[in-house]
């Protein structure tokens, strides 16, 4: 019987030219993120049971930070 596909433990990507990384936090359903805009490193925690939901929330934070920096 084939094994069920599992989600990767870490995610990384580029959103609007900003590299970000995402990894699971100790608490279930929480993820730690990190990215840098204008030499300022931003880190934090987002909630999302699904990894893609957590990725989207980090992308929204990047968008918000880019608006306030500009």
C-alpha positions in Angstrom: 0.0 0.0 0.0 1.5 3.4 -1.0 2.3 5.9 1.8 0.3 9.1 2.0 2.2 12.2 0.8 3.3 14.5 3.6 3.9 18.2 3.6 7.6 19.3 3.7 8.8 20.5 7.1 10.2 23.8 5.7 9.2 26.2 3.0 11.1 28.9 1.3 10.2 31.2 -1.6 10.3 34.6 -3.2 7.5 37.1 -3.1 7.8 40.4 -4.9 11.6 39.9 -5.0 11.8 39.3 -1.2 13.2 35.9 -0.1 11.4 34.3 2.8 11.7 31.1 4.8 9.1 29.3 6.9 9.5 26.4 9.3 7.2 24.8 11.8 7.2 26.2 15.3 7.1 24.0 18.4 3.3 24.5 18.8 1.1 22.7 16.3 -0.4 24.9 13.7 2.2 27.7 14.1 5.1 28.6 11.8 8.1 30.8 12.3 9.1 33.0 9.4 12.0 35.3 8.4 12.6 37.7 5.6 14.5 40.9 5.0 13.4 44.2 3.5 15.9 47.1 3.1 18.5 45.4 5.3 15.9 44.9 8.1 15.4 41.3 9.1 11.8 40.5 10.1 11.0 37.4 12.0 7.8 36.2 13.7 5.2 33.6 14.0 2.0 32.9 12.0 -0.8 30.5 12.5 -1.9 28.1 9.8 -2.8 24.5 9.9 -2.0 24.1 6.3 1.5 25.1 5.1 0.1 27.0 2.1 -2.1 29.1 4.4 1.0 30.1 6.5 2.9 30.9 3.2 0.0 33.2 2.2 0.0 35.0 5.5 3.7 35.6 5.3 3.2 37.0 1.8 0.6 39.4 3.1 3.0 40.6 5.8 5.7 41.2 3.2 3.1 43.3 1.2 2.2 45.3 4.3 5.9 45.9 5.1 6.7 47.0 1.6 3.9 49.6 1.7 5.1 51.1 4.9 8.8 51.1 3.8 8.0 52.8 0.5 
